[in-house]
Amino acid sequence: MLFSFSLNACFKDITQRNVIYFNDFENQSRPYINVYNAVGPIDSSKITLFNNTHVLGRFNNDLVLFEMDNLPNHNVLKVEFDLYLHDNWKGNYIAPGRTAPELWYLLLDNNNIYQTSFSNNNFDQSFPNNYQAGMTSIKALSNAWGVLPGICAKAGQEKGTSMYKIEIITSHKGAIKLAFNNDASTPLTLCEKSWSIDNLKLTAITNQF
C-alpha cells in the first residue's frame, strides 16, 4: 500500500495564469503571425475555410512564425492548438531519394518540440513521439481527435484529413518565438498534402512556492 502526504503549513502554492493570446481565425486576421515561403514573406492572410470554420492554412513547406514580446512575468508556458493534416500524409514511409520521412516540425525559441510524422494512409506514423530511425512505429491516426474528408488529393474521401489537439507545457521565460513547418518532397503541391492550424492559445503561467 502506498501512502503519500504533503506539508502545506509552511508553503503557499500560488499559480497565476494569463491567457496572452487566442486566435480562432474567425475574424480572418493573424496578429503576431508571419508566413514565409522559399522566396520570402507571404502577404496574403492564408486564412481559409475548412469544415465550416476558418483555419490558418493550408501550408506545405511554408514557415509559420509566431513572435510576441513584452509578456507578463512567467516561468511556465502552455501552448495549445488544433492541427489539421490534409490529404496524403504517409507517416514513416521514406520516399526514394530521401533518408527520412516527410516530417512536421514545431520549434519553441529555436528548440525542437516536435519533429514527427503523421499518416492518413496505411503507413505507420511516429506521432505522438518524435521520429527517429529504427523507432517502433505507431498505427496511423493514433491519438487523432477527429477524422474528416480530404481537401484535394483525397477530396471527399473518409480519412482524408486528421485533426490533433496539440498541448505543450514547458518551463519558459521572456519573449516567445514559435515556428511551425514541414519538409516535403513536393513542397509547392498543396493538393498532394498540406496542413493548417486553428484555435491557437498561449497561456503564461507563474508558479510561486
TIRO-2110 file (N, C-alpha, C; in Angstrom, 1 decimal):
// TIRO-2110
0.8, -1.2, 0.0, N, 1, A
0.0, 0.0, 0.0, CA, 1, A
0.9, 1.2, 0.0, C, 1, A
0.5, 2.2, -0.8, N, 2, A
1.3, 3.4, -1.0, CA, 2, A
0.7, 4.5, -0.2, C, 2, A
1.4, 5.2, 0.6, N, 3, A
0.9, 6.4, 1.3, CA, 3, A
1.7, 7.6, 0.9, C, 3, A
1.0, 8.7, 0.8, N, 4, A
1.7, 10.0, 0.5, CA, 4, A
1.1, 11.1, 1.3, C, 4, A
1.9, 12.1, 1.5, N, 5, A
1.5, 13.2, 2.3, CA, 5, A
2.3, 14.4, 1.9, C, 5, A
1.7, 15.6, 2.2, N, 6, A
2.4, 16.8, 1.9, CA, 6, A
2.3, 17.7, 3.1, C, 6, A
3.3, 18.6, 3.2, N, 7, A
3.4, 19.6, 4.3, CA, 7, A
3.0, 20.9, 3.7, C, 7, A
1.8, 21.4, 4.0, N, 8, A
1.4, 22.7, 3.4, CA, 8, A
1.5, 23.9, 4.4, C, 8, A
1.8, 23.6, 5.6, N, 9, A
1.7, 24.7, 6.6, CA, 9, A
2.8, 25.8, 6.3, C, 9, A
3.9, 25.4, 5.8, N, 10, A
5.0, 26.4, 5.6, CA, 10, A
5.1, 27.0, 4.2, C, 10, A
4.3, 26.5, 3.3, N, 11, A
4.5, 26.9, 1.9, CA, 11, A
3.1, 27.3, 1.3, C, 11, A
3.1, 28.2, 0.4, N, 12, A
1.9, 28.6, -0.3, CA, 12, A
2.2, 28.2, -1.8, C, 12, A
1.3, 27.5, -2.4, N, 13, A
1.4, 27.2, -3.8, CA, 13, A
0.4, 28.1, -4.6, C, 13, A
0.9, 29.1, -5.2, N, 14, A
0.1, 30.1, -5.9, CA, 14, A
0.4, 30.0, -7.4, C, 14, A
-0.6, 29.8, -8.1, N, 15, A
-0.4, 29.7, -9.6, CA, 15, A
-1.2, 30.8, -10.2, C, 15, A
-0.6, 31.6, -11.0, N, 16, A
-1.2, 32.7, -11.8, CA, 16, A
-1.2, 32.3, -13.3, C, 16, A
-2.3, 32.4, -13.9, N, 17, A
-2.4, 32.1, -15.4, CA, 17, A
-2.9, 33.3, -16.1, C, 17, A
-2.2, 33.7, -17.2, N, 18, A
-2.7, 34.8, -18.1, CA, 18, A
-2.7, 34.2, -19.5, C, 18, A
-3.9, 34.2, -20.1, N, 19, A
-4.1, 33.9, -21.5, CA, 19, A
-3.6, 35.1, -22.3, C, 19, A
-2.4, 35.0, -22.9, N, 20, A
-1.8, 36.1, -23.6, CA, 20, A
-2.1, 36.2, -25.0, C, 20, A
-2.7, 35.1, -25.6, N, 21, A
-3.0, 35.1, -27.0, CA, 21, A
-4.0, 34.0, -27.3, C, 21, A
-5.1, 34.4, -28.0, N, 22, A
-6.0, 33.4, -28.5, CA, 22, A
-6.5, 33.8, -29.9, C, 22, A
-6.5, 32.9, -30.9, N, 23, A
-7.0, 33.2, -32.2, CA, 23, A
-7.7, 32.0, -32.8, C, 23, A
-9.0, 32.1, -33.1, N, 24, A
-9.7, 31.1, -33.8, CA, 24, A
-9.8, 31.4, -35.3, C, 24, A
-9.2, 32.6, -35.7, N, 25, A
-9.1, 33.0, -37.1, CA, 25, A
-10.5, 33.3, -37.7, C, 25, A
-11.5, 33.4, -36.9, N, 26, A
-12.8, 33.7, -37.5, CA, 26, A
-12.9, 35.1, -37.9, C, 26, A
-12.1, 36.0, -37.4, N, 27, A
-12.1, 37.4, -37.8, CA, 27, A
-11.1, 37.6, -39.0, C, 27, A
-10.5, 36.5, -39.5, N, 28, A
-9.7, 36.4, -40.6, CA, 28, A
-8.5, 37.4, -40.5, C, 28, A
-7.9, 37.4, -39.3, N, 29, A
-6.7, 38.2, -39.1, CA, 29, A
-5.7, 37.3, -38.3, C, 29, A
-4.4, 37.6, -38.4, N, 30, A
-3.4, 36.8, -37.8, CA, 30, A
-2.3, 37.7, -37.1, C, 30, A
-2.7, 38.5, -36.1, N, 31, A
-1.7, 39.3, -35.4, CA, 31, A
-0.6, 38.4, -34.8, C, 31, A
0.6, 38.9, -34.8, N, 32, A
1.9, 38.3, -34.3, CA, 32, A
2.3, 37.1, -35.2, C, 32, A
1.6, 36.8, -36.3, N, 33, A
2.0, 35.7, -37.1, CA, 33, A
2.4, 36.1, -38.5, C, 33, A
3.6, 35.7, -38.9, N, 34, A
4.1, 35.9, -40.2, CA, 34, A
4.3, 34.6, -40.9, C, 34, A
4.1, 34.6, -42.3, N, 35, A
4.2, 33.4, -43.1, CA, 35, A
5.3, 33.6, -44.1, C, 35, A
6.2, 32.6, -44.3, N, 36, A
7.2, 32.8, -45.3, CA, 36, A
7.3, 31.5, -46.2, C, 36, A
7.5, 31.7, -47.5, N, 37, A
7.8, 30.6, -48.4, CA, 37, A
9.3, 30.7, -48.8, C, 37, A
9.7, 30.0, -49.8, N, 38, A
11.1, 29.9, -50.2, CA, 38, A
11.6, 31.3, -50.7, C, 38, A
10.7, 32.1, -51.2, N, 39, A
11.0, 33.4, -51.7, CA, 39, A
11.1, 34.5, -50.7, C, 39, A
10.2, 34.4, -49.7, N, 40, A
10.1, 35.5, -48.7, CA, 40, A
8.8, 35.5, -48.0, C, 40, A
8.4, 36.7, -47.4, N, 41, A
7.1, 36.8, -46.7, CA, 41, A
6.0, 36.7, -47.7, C, 41, A
4.9, 36.1, -47.2, N, 42, A
3.6, 36.0, -47.9, CA, 42, A
2.7, 37.0, -47.4, C, 42, A
2.2, 37.8, -48.3, N, 43, A
1.3, 39.0, -47.9, CA, 43, A
-0.1, 38.5, -47.7, C, 43, A
-0.6, 37.5, -48.4, N, 44, A
-2.0, 37.1, -48.2, CA, 44, A
-2.2, 36.6, -46.8, C, 44, A
-3.5, 36.6, -46.4, N, 45, A
-3.8, 36.2, -45.0, CA, 45, A
-3.5, 34.7, -44.7, C, 45, A
-3.6, 33.9, -45.8, N, 46, A
-3.5, 32.5, -45.6, CA, 46, A
-4.5, 31.9, -44.6, C, 46, A
-5.7, 32.5, -44.5, N, 47, A
-6.8, 32.0, -43.7, CA, 47, A
-7.8, 31.5, -44.6, C, 47, A
-8.2, 30.3, -44.5, N, 48, A
-9.2, 29.7, -45.4, CA, 48, A
-10.3, 29.0, -44.6, C, 48, A
-11.3, 28.6, -45.3, N, 49, A
-12.5, 27.9, -44.7, CA, 49, A
-12.3, 26.4, -44.8, C, 49, A
-12.4, 25.7, -43.7, N, 50, A
-12.4, 24.2, -43.7, CA, 50, A
-13.3, 23.7, -42.7, C, 50, A
-14.2, 22.8, -43.1, N, 51, A
-15.1, 22.1, -42.1, CA, 51, A
-16.0, 23.2, -41.4, C, 51, A
-16.4, 24.2, -42.1, N, 52, A
-17.3, 25.3, -41.6, CA, 52, A
-16.6, 26.1, -40.6, C, 52, A
-15.3, 26.2, -40.6, N, 53, A
-14.6, 27.1, -39.6, CA, 53, A
-13.4, 27.6, -40.3, C, 53, A
-12.9, 28.8, -39.9, N, 54, A
-11.7, 29.4, -40.5, CA, 54, A
-10.5, 28.8, -39.9, C, 54, A
-9.5, 28.5, -40.7, N, 55, A
-8.2, 28.0, -40.2, CA, 55, A
-7.1, 28.8, -40.8, C, 55, A
-5.9, 28.7, -40.1, N, 56, A
-4.7, 29.3, -40.7, CA, 56, A
-4.1, 28.3, -41.5, C, 56, A
-4.1, 28.5, -42.8, N, 57, A
-3.5, 27.5, -43.8, CA, 57, A
-4.3, 27.5, -45.1, C, 57, A
-4.0, 26.7, -46.0, N, 58, A
-3.2, 25.5, -45.9, CA, 58, A
-1.7, 25.8, -46.3, C, 58, A
-0.8, 25.0, -45.7, N, 59, A
0.6, 25.2, -45.9, CA, 59, A
1.3, 23.9, -46.4, C, 59, A
2.4, 24.0, -47.1, N, 60, A
3.2, 22.9, -47.5, CA, 60, A
4.6, 23.4, -47.7, C, 60, A
5.5, 23.2, -46.7, N, 61, A
6.9, 23.7, -46.7, CA, 61, A
7.0, 25.2, -46.5, C, 61, A
5.9, 25.8, -46.0, N, 62, A
6.0, 27.2, -45.6, CA, 62, A
6.4, 27.3, -44.2, C, 62, A
7.0, 28.4, -43.8, N, 63, A
7.3, 28.6, -42.4, CA, 63, A
6.3, 29.6, -41.8, C, 63, A
5.7, 29.1, -40.7, N, 64, A
4.7, 30.0, -40.0, CA, 64, A
5.4, 30.4, -38.7, C, 64, A
5.5, 31.7, -38.4, N, 65, A
6.3, 32.2, -37.3, CA, 65, A
5.4, 33.1, -36.4, C, 65, A
5.3, 32.7, -35.2, N, 66, A
4.6, 33.5, -34.2, CA, 66, A
5.6, 34.1, -33.2, C, 66, A
5.6, 35.4, -33.1, N, 67, A
6.5, 36.1, -32.2, CA, 67, A
5.8, 37.1, -31.3, C, 67, A
6.1, 37.1, -30.0, N, 68, A
5.4, 38.1, -29.1, CA, 68, A
6.4, 38.5, -28.1, C, 68, A
6.6, 39.8, -27.9, N, 69, A
7.4, 40.3, -26.8, CA, 69, A
6.6, 40.9, -25.7, C, 69, A
7.2, 41.4, -24.7, N, 70, A
6.5, 42.1, -23.6, CA, 70, A
5.5, 41.3, -22.9, C, 70, A
5.8, 40.1, -22.6, N, 71, A
4.9, 39.2, -21.9, CA, 71, A
4.9, 39.5, -20.4, C, 71, A
3.8, 39.2, -19.7, N, 72, A
3.9, 39.3, -18.2, CA, 72, A
4.9, 38.3, -17.7, C, 72, A
5.5, 38.6, -16.5, N, 73, A
6.4, 37.6, -15.9, CA, 73, A
5.8, 36.3, -15.8, C, 73, A
6.6, 35.2, -16.1, N, 74, A
6.1, 33.9, -16.1, CA, 74, A
7.3, 32.9, -16.0, C, 74, A
7.0, 31.7, -15.6, N, 75, A
8.1, 30.7, -15.6, CA, 75, A
7.6, 29.4, -16.3, C, 75, A
6.4, 29.4, -16.7, N, 76, A
5.8, 28.3, -17.5, CA, 76, A
5.0, 28.8, -18.6, C, 76, A
5.1, 28.1, -19.8, N, 77, A
4.3, 28.5, -20.9, CA, 77, A
3.5, 27.3, -21.4, C, 77, A
2.2, 27.5, -21.6, N, 78, A
1.3, 26.5, -22.2, CA, 78, A
0.9, 26.9, -23.6, C, 78, A
1.1, 26.0, -24.5, N, 79, A
0.7, 26.2, -25.9, CA, 79, A
-0.3, 25.2, -26.3, C, 79, A
-1.4, 25.7, -26.9, N, 80, A
-2.5, 24.8, -27.4, CA, 80, A
-2.9, 25.2, -28.8, C, 80, A
-3.2, 24.2, -29.6, N, 81, A
-3.8, 24.5, -30.9, CA, 81, A
-4.3, 23.2, -31.5, C, 81, A
-5.2, 23.3, -32.5, N, 82, A
-5.7, 22.2, -33.3, CA, 82, A
-4.8, 22.1, -34.6, C, 82, A
-4.3, 21.0, -34.9, N, 83, A
-3.5, 20.7, -36.1, CA, 83, A
-4.3, 19.8, -37.0, C, 83, A
-4.5, 20.3, -38.3, N, 84, A
-5.1, 19.5, -39.3, CA, 84, A
-4.1, 19.1, -40.3, C, 84, A
-4.1, 17.8, -40.7, N, 85, A
-3.2, 17.2, -41.7, CA, 85, A
-4.1, 16.8, -42.8, C, 85, A
-4.0, 17.5, -44.0, N, 86, A
-4.9, 17.2, -45.1, CA, 86, A
-4.2, 16.3, -46.2, C, 86, A
-5.0, 15.4, -46.6, N, 87, A
-4.7, 14.6, -47.8, CA, 87, A
-3.5, 13.6, -47.6, C, 87, A
-2.5, 13.5, -48.4, N, 88, A
-1.6, 12.3, -48.5, CA, 88, A
-0.4, 12.4, -47.6, C, 88, A
-0.7, 12.4, -46.3, N, 89, A
0.4, 12.3, -45.3, CA, 89, A
0.7, 10.8, -45.2, C, 89, A
2.0, 10.4, -45.3, N, 90, A
2.3, 9.0, -45.4, CA, 90, A
3.2, 8.5, -44.2, C, 90, A
3.1, 9.2, -43.1, N, 91, A
3.7, 8.7, -41.9, CA, 91, A
5.2, 8.4, -42.0, C, 91, A
5.6, 7.2, -41.7, N, 92, A
7.1, 6.9, -41.6, CA, 92, A
7.6, 6.3, -43.0, C, 92, A
6.8, 6.4, -44.0, N, 93, A
7.2, 6.0, -45.3, CA, 93, A
8.4, 6.9, -45.8, C, 93, A
9.4, 6.3, -46.3, N, 94, A
10.6, 7.1, -46.8, CA, 94, A
10.6, 7.0, -48.3, C, 94, A
10.4, 8.1, -49.0, N, 95, A
10.3, 8.1, -50.4, CA, 95, A
11.7, 7.9, -51.0, C, 95, A
11.7, 7.4, -52.2, N, 96, A
13.0, 7.2, -52.9, CA, 96, A
13.8, 8.5, -53.0, C, 96, A
15.1, 8.4, -52.7, N, 97, A
15.9, 9.6, -52.7, CA, 97, A
16.0, 10.4, -51.4, C, 97, A
15.2, 10.0, -50.4, N, 98, A
15.2, 10.6, -49.1, CA, 98, A
15.8, 9.6, -48.1, C, 98, A
16.3, 10.2, -47.0, N, 99, A
16.8, 9.4, -45.9, CA, 99, A
15.9, 9.4, -44.7, C, 99, A
14.8, 10.1, -44.7, N, 100, A
13.9, 10.1, -43.6, CA, 100, A
12.5, 10.4, -44.2, C, 100, A
11.4, 10.2, -43.4, N, 101, A
10.1, 10.5, -43.9, CA, 101, A
9.9, 12.0, -44.0, C, 101, A
8.8, 12.4, -44.6, N, 102, A
8.4, 13.8, -44.6, CA, 102, A
7.9, 14.2, -43.2, C, 102, A
8.5, 15.1, -42.5, N, 103, A
8.2, 15.4, -41.1, CA, 103, A
7.5, 16.8, -41.0, C, 103, A
6.8, 16.9, -39.9, N, 104, A
6.2, 18.2, -39.4, CA, 104, A
6.9, 18.6, -38.2, C, 104, A
7.2, 19.9, -38.1, N, 105, A
8.1, 20.5, -37.0, CA, 105, A
7.3, 21.6, -36.2, C, 105, A
7.6, 21.6, -34.9, N, 106, A
7.2, 22.7, -34.1, CA, 106, A
8.5, 23.1, -33.2, C, 106, A
8.9, 24.3, -33.3, N, 107, A
10.0, 24.8, -32.5, CA, 107, A
9.6, 25.9, -31.6, C, 107, A
10.1, 25.9, -30.4, N, 108, A
9.9, 27.0, -29.4, CA, 108, A
11.2, 27.6, -29.1, C, 108, A
11.4, 28.9, -29.4, N, 109, A
12.6, 29.6, -29.2, CA, 109, A
13.8, 28.8, -29.8, C, 109, A
13.6, 28.4, -31.0, N, 110, A
14.6, 27.6, -31.8, CA, 110, A
15.0, 26.3, -31.3, C, 110, A
14.2, 25.8, -30.3, N, 111, A
14.4, 24.4, -29.8, CA, 111, A
13.3, 23.5, -30.3, C, 111, A
13.7, 22.3, -30.9, N, 112, A
12.7, 21.4, -31.4, CA, 112, A
11.8, 20.9, -30.3, C, 112, A
10.5, 21.0, -30.5, N, 113, A
9.5, 20.4, -29.6, CA, 113, A
8.9, 19.1, -30.3, C, 113, A
8.5, 19.3, -31.6, N, 114, A
8.1, 18.2, -32.4, CA, 114, A
8.9, 18.1, -33.7, C, 114, A
9.3, 16.9, -34.0, N, 115, A
9.9, 16.5, -35.3, CA, 115, A
9.3, 15.1, -35.6, C, 115, A
8.1, 15.1, -36.2, N, 116, A
7.3, 14.0, -36.1, CA, 116, A
6.6, 13.7, -37.5, C, 116, A
6.0, 12.5, -37.6, N, 117, A
5.3, 12.2, -38.9, CA, 117, A
3.9, 11.8, -38.5, C, 117, A
3.0, 12.1, -39.5, N, 118, A
1.6, 11.7, -39.4, CA, 118, A
1.2, 10.9, -40.7, C, 118, A
0.1, 10.1, -40.5, N, 119, A
-0.3, 9.3, -41.6, CA, 119, A
-1.8, 9.3, -41.8, C, 119, A
-2.3, 9.6, -43.0, N, 120, A
-3.7, 9.5, -43.4, CA, 120, A
-3.8, 8.3, -44.3, C, 120, A
-2.8, 7.4, -44.3, N, 121, A
-2.8, 6.2, -45.2, CA, 121, A
-2.6, 5.0, -44.4, C, 121, A
-2.1, 3.9, -45.0, N, 122, A
-1.9, 2.7, -44.4, CA, 122, A
-0.5, 2.6, -43.7, C, 122, A
0.3, 3.6, -43.9, N, 123, A
1.7, 3.6, -43.3, CA, 123, A
1.6, 4.0, -41.8, C, 123, A
2.5, 3.4, -41.0, N, 124, A
2.5, 3.8, -39.6, CA, 124, A
3.1, 5.2, -39.5, C, 124, A
3.0, 5.8, -38.3, N, 125, A
3.4, 7.2, -38.1, CA, 125, A
4.3, 7.2, -36.8, C, 125, A
4.9, 8.4, -36.5, N, 126, A
5.7, 8.5, -35.3, CA, 126, A
4.9, 9.2, -34.2, C, 126, A
4.0, 10.2, -34.6, N, 127, A
3.3, 11.0, -33.6, CA, 127, A
2.5, 10.0, -32.7, C, 127, A
2.4, 10.2, -31.3, N, 128, A
2.8, 11.4, -30.6, CA, 128, A
4.3, 11.5, -30.2, C, 128, A
5.1, 10.6, -30.7, N, 129, A
6.5, 10.6, -30.4, CA, 129, A
7.3, 11.4, -31.6, C, 129, A
8.5, 11.8, -31.3, N, 130, A
9.3, 12.4, -32.3, CA, 130, A
9.9, 11.2, -33.1, C, 130, A
10.1, 11.5, -34.4, N, 131, A
10.6, 10.5, -35.3, CA, 131, A
12.1, 10.3, -35.1, C, 131, A
12.6, 9.0, -35.1, N, 132, A
14.0, 8.7, -35.1, CA, 132, A
14.1, 7.4, -35.8, C, 132, A
15.2, 7.2, -36.5, N, 133, A
15.5, 6.0, -37.3, CA, 133, A
15.4, 4.7, -36.4, C, 133, A
14.7, 3.7, -36.8, N, 134, A
14.7, 2.5, -36.0, CA, 134, A
13.6, 2.5, -34.9, C, 134, A
12.9, 3.5, -34.8, N, 135, A
11.9, 3.6, -33.7, CA, 135, A
10.7, 2.6, -34.0, C, 135, A
10.0, 2.3, -32.9, N, 136, A
8.8, 1.5, -33.0, CA, 136, A
7.7, 2.4, -33.6, C, 136, A
7.2, 2.0, -34.7, N, 137, A
6.2, 2.8, -35.3, CA, 137, A
4.8, 2.7, -34.6, C, 137, A
4.0, 3.7, -34.9, N, 138, A
2.7, 3.8, -34.3, CA, 138, A
1.6, 3.7, -35.4, C, 138, A
0.5, 3.1, -35.1, N, 139, A
-0.5, 2.9, -36.1, CA, 139, A
-1.0, 4.3, -36.6, C, 139, A
-1.3, 4.4, -37.9, N, 140, A
-1.9, 5.6, -38.5, CA, 140, A
-3.1, 6.1, -37.7, C, 140, A
-3.2, 7.4, -37.6, N, 141, A
-4.3, 8.1, -37.0, CA, 141, A
-4.3, 7.9, -35.4, C, 141, A
-3.2, 7.4, -34.9, N, 142, A
-3.2, 7.2, -33.4, CA, 142, A
-3.3, 8.6, -32.8, C, 142, A
-4.1, 8.7, -31.7, N, 143, A
-4.3, 9.9, -30.9, CA, 143, A
-5.0, 11.0, -31.7, C, 143, A
-5.5, 10.7, -32.9, N, 144, A
-6.3, 11.7, -33.6, CA, 144, A
-7.6, 12.0, -32.9, C, 144, A
-8.0, 13.3, -32.8, N, 145, A
-9.2, 13.7, -32.2, CA, 145, A
-10.4, 13.7, -33.1, C, 145, A
-10.1, 13.7, -34.4, N, 146, A
-11.1, 13.7, -35.4, CA, 146, A
-10.6, 13.3, -36.8, C, 146, A
-11.4, 12.6, -37.6, N, 147, A
-11.1, 12.2, -38.9, CA, 147, A
-12.1, 12.8, -39.9, C, 147, A
-11.7, 13.6, -40.9, N, 148, A
-12.6, 14.3, -41.7, CA, 148, A
-12.2, 14.0, -43.2, C, 148, A
-13.0, 14.4, -44.1, N, 149, A
-12.7, 14.2, -45.5, CA, 149, A
-11.5, 15.1, -45.9, C, 149, A
-10.8, 14.6, -47.0, N, 150, A
-9.7, 15.4, -47.6, CA, 150, A
-10.2, 16.6, -48.3, C, 150, A
-9.2, 17.4, -48.7, N, 151, A
-9.5, 18.7, -49.4, CA, 151, A
-9.2, 18.6, -50.9, C, 151, A
-8.2, 17.9, -51.3, N, 152, A
-7.8, 18.0, -52.7, CA, 152, A
-7.5, 16.6, -53.2, C, 152, A
-6.3, 16.1, -53.0, N, 153, A
-5.9, 14.7, -53.5, CA, 153, A
-6.8, 13.7, -52.9, C, 153, A
-7.4, 13.9, -51.7, N, 154, A
-8.3, 13.0, -51.1, CA, 154, A
-9.7, 13.6, -50.9, C, 154, A
-10.0, 14.5, -51.8, N, 155, A
-11.3, 15.3, -51.6, CA, 155, A
-12.5, 14.3, -51.6, C, 155, A
-13.3, 14.5, -50.5, N, 156, A
-14.5, 13.6, -50.4, CA, 156, A
-14.2, 12.3, -49.8, C, 156, A
-13.0, 11.9, -49.6, N, 157, A
-12.6, 10.6, -49.0, CA, 157, A
-12.6, 10.6, -47.5, C, 157, A
-13.2, 9.6, -46.9, N, 158, A
-13.0, 9.5, -45.5, CA, 158, A
-11.5, 9.3, -45.1, C, 158, A
-11.1, 9.7, -44.0, N, 159, A
-9.7, 9.7, -43.5, CA, 159, A
-8.8, 10.5, -44.4, C, 159, A
-9.4, 11.5, -45.0, N, 160, A
-8.6, 12.4, -45.9, CA, 160, A
-7.9, 13.5, -45.1, C, 160, A
-8.5, 13.8, -43.9, N, 161, A
-7.9, 14.8, -43.0, CA, 161, A
-7.9, 14.3, -41.6, C, 161, A
-6.9, 14.4, -40.9, N, 162, A
-6.9, 14.1, -39.5, CA, 162, A
-6.6, 15.3, -38.6, C, 162, A
-7.2, 15.4, -37.5, N, 163, A
-7.1, 16.5, -36.6, CA, 163, A
-6.5, 16.1, -35.2, C, 163, A
-5.6, 16.8, -34.8, N, 164, A
-4.9, 16.5, -33.5, CA, 164, A
-4.9, 17.7, -32.6, C, 164, A
-5.2, 17.6, -31.3, N, 165, A
-5.1, 18.6, -30.4, CA, 165, A
-3.7, 18.6, -29.7, C, 165, A
-3.0, 19.6, -30.0, N, 166, A
-1.6, 19.7, -29.5, CA, 166, A
-1.6, 20.6, -28.2, C, 166, A
-1.0, 20.1, -27.2, N, 167, A
-0.8, 20.8, -25.9, CA, 167, A
0.6, 20.6, -25.4, C, 167, A
1.3, 21.7, -25.2, N, 168, A
2.6, 21.7, -24.7, CA, 168, A
2.7, 22.5, -23.4, C, 168, A
3.3, 22.0, -22.3, N, 169, A
3.5, 22.8, -21.1, CA, 169, A
5.0, 22.7, -20.8, C, 169, A
5.7, 23.8, -20.8, N, 170, A
7.2, 23.8, -20.6, CA, 170, A
7.6, 25.0, -19.8, C, 170, A
8.8, 24.8, -19.1, N, 171, A
9.4, 26.0, -18.5, CA, 171, A
9.8, 27.0, -19.5, C, 171, A
9.6, 28.3, -19.1, N, 172, A
9.8, 29.3, -20.1, CA, 172, A
9.9, 30.7, -19.4, C, 172, A
10.7, 31.6, -20.0, N, 173, A
10.8, 32.9, -19.5, CA, 173, A
10.9, 33.8, -20.8, C, 173, A
10.5, 35.1, -20.7, N, 174, A
10.8, 36.0, -21.7, CA, 174, A
9.9, 36.0, -22.9, C, 174, A
10.4, 36.5, -24.0, N, 175, A
9.6, 36.6, -25.3, CA, 175, A
9.3, 35.2, -25.8, C, 175, A
8.4, 35.1, -26.8, N, 176, A
8.0, 33.8, -27.4, CA, 176, A
8.3, 33.8, -28.9, C, 176, A
8.9, 32.8, -29.3, N, 177, A
9.0, 32.6, -30.8, CA, 177, A
8.7, 31.1, -31.1, C, 177, A
7.5, 31.0, -31.8, N, 178, A
7.0, 29.6, -32.2, CA, 178, A
7.2, 29.5, -33.7, C, 178, A
7.7, 28.4, -34.1, N, 179, A
7.9, 28.2, -35.6, CA, 179, A
7.2, 26.8, -35.9, C, 179, A
6.4, 26.9, -37.0, N, 180, A
5.7, 25.7, -37.5, CA, 180, A
6.2, 25.5, -38.9, C, 180, A
6.4, 24.2, -39.3, N, 181, A
7.0, 24.0, -40.6, CA, 181, A
6.9, 22.5, -40.9, C, 181, A
7.1, 22.2, -42.2, N, 182, A
7.2, 20.8, -42.6, CA, 182, A
8.2, 20.7, -43.7, C, 182, A
8.8, 19.5, -44.0, N, 183, A
9.6, 19.3, -45.2, CA, 183, A
8.8, 18.3, -46.0, C, 183, A
8.9, 18.5, -47.3, N, 184, A
8.1, 17.7, -48.3, CA, 184, A
8.9, 17.5, -49.5, C, 184, A
8.6, 16.3, -50.2, N, 185, A
9.3, 16.0, -51.4, CA, 185, A
8.6, 16.9, -52.5, C, 185, A
7.4, 17.3, -52.3, N, 186, A
6.7, 18.1, -53.3, CA, 186, A
6.2, 19.4, -52.6, C, 186, A
7.2, 20.3, -52.3, N, 187, A
6.9, 21.4, -51.4, CA, 187, A
5.9, 22.4, -51.9, C, 187, A
5.7, 22.5, -53.2, N, 188, A
4.7, 23.5, -53.7, CA, 188, A
3.4, 22.9, -54.1, C, 188, A
3.2, 21.7, -53.8, N, 189, A
2.0, 21.0, -54.2, CA, 189, A
1.0, 20.9, -53.0, C, 189, A
0.1, 21.9, -52.9, N, 190, A
-0.9, 21.9, -51.8, CA, 190, A
-1.9, 20.8, -52.0, C, 190, A
-2.1, 20.4, -53.2, N, 191, A
-3.1, 19.3, -53.5, CA, 191, A
-2.7, 18.0, -52.9, C, 191, A
-1.4, 17.7, -53.0, N, 192, A
-0.9, 16.4, -52.6, CA, 192, A
-1.0, 16.3, -51.0, C, 192, A
-0.6, 17.3, -50.3, N, 193, A
-0.6, 17.2, -48.9, CA, 193, A
-0.5, 18.7, -48.3, C, 193, A
-1.1, 18.9, -47.2, N, 194, A
-0.9, 20.3, -46.6, CA, 194, A
-1.3, 20.2, -45.1, C, 194, A
-1.2, 21.3, -44.4, N, 195, A
-1.6, 21.3, -43.0, CA, 195, A
-2.1, 22.7, -42.7, C, 195, A
-2.9, 22.8, -41.6, N, 196, A
-3.4, 24.0, -41.1, CA, 196, A
-3.6, 24.0, -39.6, C, 196, A
-3.7, 25.1, -39.0, N, 197, A
-3.9, 25.2, -37.6, CA, 197, A
-5.1, 26.0, -37.2, C, 197, A
-5.7, 25.8, -36.0, N, 198, A
-6.8, 26.6, -35.5, CA, 198, A
-6.8, 26.6, -34.0, C, 198, A
-7.5, 27.6, -33.5, N, 199, A
-7.6, 27.8, -32.0, CA, 199, A
-6.3, 27.8, -31.3, C, 199, A
-5.4, 28.7, -31.8, N, 200, A
-4.1, 28.9, -31.2, CA, 200, A
-4.2, 29.7, -29.9, C, 200, A
-3.8, 29.1, -28.8, N, 201, A
-3.9, 29.7, -27.5, CA, 201, A
-2.6, 29.5, -26.7, C, 201, A
-2.1, 30.7, -26.1, N, 202, A
-0.9, 30.7, -25.3, CA, 202, A
-1.3, 31.2, -24.0, C, 202, A
-0.8, 30.5, -22.9, N, 203, A
-1.0, 30.9, -21.6, CA, 203, A
0.3, 31.0, -20.8, C, 203, A
0.5, 32.2, -20.3, N, 204, A
1.7, 32.4, -19.4, CA, 204, A
1.4, 32.1, -18.0, C, 204, A
2.2, 31.2, -17.4, N, 205, A
1.9, 30.7, -16.0, CA, 205, A
3.0, 31.1, -15.1, C, 205, A
2.6, 31.5, -13.9, N, 206, A
3.6, 31.8, -12.9, CA, 206, A
3.3, 30.9, -11.7, C, 206, A
4.3, 30.0, -11.4, N, 207, A
4.1, 29.2, -10.2, CA, 207, A
5.0, 29.8, -9.1, C, 207, A
4.4, 30.1, -8.0, N, 208, A
5.1, 30.6, -6.8, CA, 208, A
5.0, 29.7, -5.7, C, 208, A
6.1, 29.4, -5.0, N, 209, A
6.1, 28.4, -3.9, CA, 209, A
6.5, 29.1, -2.6, C, 209, A
END
